Amino acid sequence: MKIRLPSFSHASPLRTQHHPITVLPILSRHLLTSPRPIKGSKPAETPKPPVPDLIPYKDIITSTADIDELASKYSATSRAAAAAYRMPKPHYMHIFSHKHNTHITLTRPDGGALIKASTGILGFRKSQRGSYDAAFQLGKYVTERIQHQGLLREIKRLALVWRDFGKGRDAVWKVLLGSEGRGLRPRVVSVADATRVKFGGTRGRKPRRLG
């Protein structure tokens, strides 16, 4: 069965000297291609998402006096950011408890020490300094000293930083959860662990063997 195809002129690009069936791929390529855009016309632009309201460069916060004005001028997000900007930085209580002793240091937000104490100042000597009771007494001493010095008025927010896993870790934790830490618990905003972890490094010491 022969397929009758329309005749093409000599200048037609579809003219072929082969069998008429070879013209079909050329016809399909011309018929299936999408029409070319009109010369000089611009492609349709996709709509852009709306740009959120941003604080202009001239309204960047330069002092705390400008916060209230900007909070009323912009959205609720700006008001929340302004409240966070006004929030005071926390004080830090570092509890370093190792095998032989327990140290507690209370610092200002800038790192200046307010209270530094260890079990040795309470009269514990030698191996007694690493005991649970010594650390518990140290925790009570530090909390009482904070109250007597009137530091609770200064401490608005408190961050606890623990280090190492001696017996004093649980002892100081019990003090903060008990009646002695009643004034500090509402001020705690974060609890972190700063125990050092060794990656590689030098070879450790040979373990001590008795007997």
Solvent accessible surface area in square Angstrom, and as a share of the most:
residue,aa,sasa,rsa
1,M,236,1.05
2,K,179,0.76
3,I,92,0.47
4,R,227,0.83
5,L,48,0.24
6,P,90,0.57
7,S,110,0.71
8,F,61,0.26
9,S,74,0.48
10,H,162,0.72
11,A,95,0.74
12,S,23,0.15
13,P,114,0.72
14,L,20,0.10
15,R,139,0.51
16,T,46,0.27
17,Q,180,0.80
18,H,140,0.63
19,H,118,0.53
20,P,66,0.41
21,I,78,0.39
22,T,59,0.35
23,V,7,0.04
24,L,72,0.36
25,P,79,0.50
26,I,44,0.22
27,L,39,0.19
28,S,50,0.32
29,R,138,0.50
30,H,103,0.46
31,L,139,0.69
32,L,151,0.75
33,T,83,0.48
34,S,93,0.60
35,P,126,0.79
36,R,223,0.81
37,P,119,0.75
38,I,142,0.72
39,K,200,0.85
40,G,79,0.76
41,S,67,0.43
42,K,184,0.78
43,P,116,0.73
44,A,104,0.80
45,E,160,0.72
46,T,113,0.66
47,P,130,0.82
48,K,184,0.78
49,P,111,0.70
50,P,125,0.79
51,V,124,0.71
52,P,97,0.61
53,D,139,0.72
54,L,133,0.66
55,I,74,0.37
56,P,58,0.37
57,Y,192,0.73
58,K,169,0.72
59,D,27,0.14
60,I,95,0.48
61,I,59,0.30
62,T,116,0.67
63,S,51,0.33
64,T,99,0.58
65,A,84,0.65
66,D,47,0.24
67,I,1,0.00
68,D,98,0.51
69,E,118,0.53
70,L,17,0.08
71,A,15,0.12
72,S,93,0.60
73,K,121,0.51
74,Y,41,0.16
75,S,67,0.43
76,A,62,0.48
77,T,107,0.62
78,S,23,0.15
79,R,119,0.43
80,A,65,0.50
81,A,63,0.48
82,A,5,0.04
83,A,45,0.35
84,A,65,0.50
85,Y,127,0.48
86,R,129,0.47
87,M,99,0.44
88,P,66,0.42
89,K,153,0.65
90,P,24,0.15
91,H,10,0.05
92,Y,74,0.28
93,M,3,0.01
94,H,74,0.33
95,I,2,0.01
96,F,53,0.22
97,S,1,0.00
98,H,52,0.23
99,K,162,0.68
100,H,120,0.54
101,N,15,0.08
102,T,3,0.02
103,H,66,0.29
104,I,2,0.01
105,T,31,0.18
106,L,0,0.00
107,T,11,0.07
108,R,102,0.37
109,P,53,0.33
110,D,126,0.65
111,G,52,0.50
112,G,27,0.26
113,A,52,0.41
114,L,36,0.18
115,I,1,0.01
116,K,139,0.59
117,A,8,0.07
118,S,22,0.14
119,T,0,0.00
120,G,19,0.18
121,I,99,0.50
122,L,59,0.29
123,G,52,0.50
124,F,39,0.16
125,R,146,0.53
126,K,168,0.71
127,S,100,0.64
128,Q,108,0.48
129,R,87,0.32
130,G,14,0.13
131,S,37,0.24
132,Y,95,0.36
133,D,79,0.41
134,A,0,0.00
135,A,0,0.00
136,F,56,0.23
137,Q,71,0.32
138,L,0,0.00
139,G,2,0.02
140,K,57,0.24
141,Y,71,0.27
142,V,1,0.01
143,T,6,0.03
144,E,79,0.36
145,R,71,0.26
146,I,1,0.00
147,Q,84,0.37
148,H,153,0.68
149,Q,90,0.40
150,G,18,0.17
151,L,19,0.09
152,L,38,0.19
153,R,187,0.68
154,E,77,0.35
155,I,0,0.00
156,K,124,0.53
157,R,60,0.22
158,L,0,0.00
159,A,4,0.03
160,L,5,0.03
161,V,22,0.13
162,W,9,0.03
163,R,67,0.25
164,D,41,0.21
165,F,144,0.60
166,G,15,0.15
167,K,130,0.55
168,G,2,0.02
169,R,51,0.19
170,D,88,0.46
171,A,0,0.00
172,V,2,0.01
173,W,100,0.35
174,K,115,0.49
175,V,1,0.00
176,L,11,0.06
177,L,99,0.49
178,G,26,0.25
179,S,73,0.47
180,E,47,0.21
181,G,0,0.00
182,R,154,0.56
183,G,19,0.18
184,L,5,0.03
185,R,96,0.35
186,P,108,0.68
187,R,66,0.24
188,V,47,0.27
189,V,73,0.42
190,S,54,0.35
191,V,83,0.48
192,A,52,0.40
193,D,75,0.39
194,A,51,0.40
195,T,31,0.18
196,R,185,0.67
197,V,108,0.62
198,K,129,0.55
199,F,179,0.74
200,G,62,0.60
201,G,73,0.70
202,T,117,0.68
203,R,233,0.85
204,G,53,0.51
205,R,234,0.85
206,K,171,0.72
207,P,86,0.54
208,R,205,0.75
209,R,185,0.67
210,L,142,0.71
211,G,129,1.24
